[in-house]
Amino acid sequence: MKILVAVKRVIDSSAPVPLRTDGTGIDEAGAKATTNPFDEIALEEALRLKHSGHAREIVAVSIGGTRCQESIRSALAMGADRGLHVATEERLEPLHVAKLLRAVCEKEQPALVLMGKQAIDDDCGQTGQMLAALLGWPQGTFASKLTLDDQRLLVQREVDEGVQTLRLQLPAVVTADLRLNEPRSPSFAGTVKAKRMKIESVTPQDLEVTFPVHAEVLRYDRPPAREAGRRVQSVQELVDRLRQEAQVV
């Protein structure tokens, strides 16, 4: 079967995030970027399915500007077979991404779509569910374990009551949780090979997808600066200060 894996290029949360001077967004030109960690987990699971003989091809797809090709090449270096870039500079909402992925699925005809449960830049956690609804496919979200049995996918997911197991008929959409696996690092040979591989590029116009705006970002503001700590001389002084602050709140 063919597996489609969505990989999103996100701002690295471990590095300072520069904002535009007018507060209208992130200065992406000066920001350190990386592949969404949950998408790397999804890719690792696709690679394991292929190595176990359940999949014949893995296609990594990313949507956005030119820098998205860096995430595609990272996926190719890990072991993906092909890369597909949906090139656009538009600000994308989760529904926009879901519609583009639906068009890609109609073009590629995968038996399984894997992606992270959320992206660490917006934390929306909506795209996988929207994609499944648009395609009319079954979905398994927040997957912590996958097992393929006779063209049916068993998905384990952690819920408040414990562990829930779903049986999905393929084709299906699955979103990966943190506990699903530990992604591998690309090998040197894989990295060299990925640099030479051709990445197919299409546009939203090619896929006949438009972007009506449903939500507008007004501005970004940094969180308030953290106040300096205060040293106390005794436990009683600490208790008194805590009591005073509790009364203020």
C-alpha positions in Angstrom: 0.0 0.0 0.0 1.0 3.6 -0.4 1.3 5.8 2.7 1.1 9.6 2.6 2.8 11.4 5.4 2.3 15.2 6.1 5.3 17.0 7.4 5.0 20.6 8.5 7.8 23.1 8.7 7.5 24.9 12.1 9.4 27.5 14.1 11.8 25.7 16.5 10.4 26.2 20.0 13.8 25.8 21.5 15.1 29.0 19.9 14.0 32.6 20.4 11.0 33.5 18.2 11.5 36.9 16.5 8.3 39.0 16.0 7.8 41.6 13.3 8.2 45.1 14.6 4.5 45.9 14.0 3.4 42.8 15.9 1.5 41.3 12.9 3.3 38.0 12.8 6.6 36.1 13.2 9.6 37.2 11.3 10.2 33.8 9.7 13.2 35.0 7.7 15.1 35.4 11.0 13.6 32.4 12.8 15.1 28.9 13.2 12.8 26.3 11.7 12.5 22.5 12.0 10.1 19.7 11.1 7.1 19.4 13.5 8.2 16.6 16.0 4.8 14.9 15.9 5.1 14.6 12.1 8.5 13.0 12.5 6.8 10.4 14.7 4.2 9.8 12.0 7.0 9.4 9.4 8.8 6.9 11.6 5.7 4.8 11.9 5.3 4.8 8.1 8.9 3.6 7.7 8.3 0.8 10.2 5.2 -0.3 8.3 7.2 -0.3 5.1 10.1 -2.3 6.6 7.7 -4.9 7.9 6.4 -5.4 4.4 3.0 -3.7 4.8 3.8 -0.7 2.6 5.4 -0.3 -0.7 5.8 3.5 -1.0 5.9 6.5 1.3 5.2 10.0 0.0 6.1 13.0 2.2 4.1 16.1 1.5 4.5 19.6 2.9 2.5 22.7 2.3 3.9 26.2 2.4 6.8 28.3 1.2 10.1 27.3 -0.2 11.6 26.4 3.2 9.1 23.5 3.4 11.4 21.6 1.0 13.9 21.3 3.9 11.4 19.2 5.8 10.7 17.1 2.7 14.4 16.5 2.3 14.7 15.5 5.9 11.9 13.0 5.4 13.6 11.7 2.3 16.8 11.3 4.3 15.0 9.3 6.9 13.7 6.9 4.2 10.6 8.4 2.4 10.5 7.4 -1.3 9.1 10.6 -2.8 8.5 14.2 -1.9 5.6 16.5 -2.8 5.6 20.2 -2.1 2.4 22.2 -2.3 3.9 25.6 -2.9 2.0 28.6 -1.4 2.9 31.8 0.5 -0.7 32.2 1.8 -1.4 32.1 5.5 -3.0 28.7 6.0 -5.7 27.7 8.4 -6.2 24.0 9.4 -9.2 23.7 7.0 -7.1 25.1 4.1 -4.5 22.4 4.8 -7.1 19.7 5.1 -8.6 20.7 1.7 -5.2 20.7 0.1 -4.4 17.3 1.6 -7.7 15.9 0.3 -6.8 17.0 -3.2 -3.4 15.4 -2.8 -5.0 12.2 -1.6 -7.3 12.2 -4.6 -4.2 12.5 -6.8 -2.0 10.0 -5.0 -4.7 7.5 -3.9 -2.9 6.4 -0.6 -4.3 3.7 1.6 -3.2 5.5 4.7 -2.5 9.1 5.7 -0.3 9.7 8.7 0.4 13.0 10.4 1.2 14.4 13.8 -1.7 15.0 16.2 -0.9 18.7 16.2 1.8 21.2 15.2 3.9 22.8 17.9 3.5 26.3 16.3 -0.3 26.7 16.5 -1.3 23.7 18.6 -4.6 23.5 16.7 -4.8 19.7 16.5 -7.6 19.9 13.8 -6.2 19.0 10.4 -6.3 15.2 10.7 -9.9 15.2 11.8 -10.9 17.7 9.1 -9.1 15.7 6.4 -10.9 12.5 7.5 -14.3 14.2 7.4 -13.6 15.7 3.9 -12.5 12.3 2.6 -15.2 10.3 4.4 -12.5 8.0 5.8 -12.3 6.5 9.3 -9.9 8.2 11.6 -7.7 7.2 14.6 -6.5 10.3 16.5 -3.7 10.5 19.1 -2.4 7.0 18.2 0.0 5.5 20.7 0.3 2.1 18.9 -0.5 0.8 15.4 -1.0 -2.7 14.2 -1.9 -3.7 10.6 -3.9 -7.0 10.4 -5.5 -8.2 7.1 -5.9 -4.7 5.6 -7.5 -3.4 8.8 -5.6 -1.1 11.1 -5.7 -1.5 14.9 -5.2 1.9 16.6 -4.5 2.2 20.3 -5.1 5.6 21.8 -4.9 6.8 25.4 -8.1 8.3 26.8 -9.2 9.3 30.3 -10.6 5.9 31.1 -7.4 4.0 30.0 -6.5 2.7 26.5 -9.0 2.6 23.7 -8.5 0.3 20.7 -10.1 1.1 17.3 -10.3 -1.1 14.2 -10.2 1.0 11.1 -11.0 -0.1 7.6 -8.5 1.2 5.1 -8.2 3.8 3.6 -7.9 5.8 6.9 -6.4 8.8 8.5 -4.2 8.5 11.7 -2.6 11.2 13.8 0.4 10.3 15.9 0.8 10.9 19.6 4.2 11.3 21.3 4.2 7.7 22.7 3.9 6.0 19.3 7.6 5.7 18.7 11.0 7.3 18.8 12.0 8.8 15.4 15.3 7.8 13.9 18.0 10.2 12.8 18.8 10.5 9.1 21.9 8.7 8.1 24.8 10.4 6.3 24.2 8.3 3.2 20.4 9.1 3.4 21.1 12.8 3.6 23.4 12.8 0.6 20.9 10.8 -1.4 18.1 13.1 -0.4 19.9 16.2 -1.7 19.9 14.6 -5.2 16.3 13.5 -5.2 13.8 15.6 -7.2 10.8 17.0 -5.3 7.6 17.4 -7.2 6.0 20.8 -6.8 2.3 21.8 -7.3 0.3 24.8 -6.5 -3.1 25.2 -4.9 -4.3 26.3 -8.3 -3.1 23.1 -9.8 -5.2 21.3 -7.1 -8.1 23.6 -7.6 -8.2 24.7 -4.0 -9.0 28.2 -2.8 -8.5 29.9 0.6 -11.5 31.7 2.0 -10.4 33.5 5.2 -12.3 32.3 8.3 -10.1 33.7 11.0 -7.9 36.8 11.0 -4.8 37.2 13.2 -4.9 40.7 14.6 -1.5 40.8 16.3 1.1 38.9 18.3 2.3 40.0 21.7 5.1 38.6 23.8 4.1 37.3 27.3 4.8 39.7 30.1 8.3 39.6 31.5 8.7 37.4 34.5 9.2 39.3 37.8 12.4 38.8 39.7 12.3 36.5 42.6 12.3 37.8 46.2 14.3 36.4 49.0 12.7 35.9 52.4 14.4 35.6 55.8 12.1 33.0 57.4 9.3 30.5 56.8 6.9 32.8 58.6 7.7 35.7 56.3 7.1 33.4 53.3 3.7 32.3 54.7 2.8 35.9 55.3 3.7 36.9 51.7 1.8 34.0 50.2 -1.3 34.9 52.3 -1.1 38.6 51.2 -0.7 37.6 47.5 -3.6 35.2 47.8 -5.8 38.0 49.1 -4.8 40.2 46.2 -5.8 37.6 43.7 
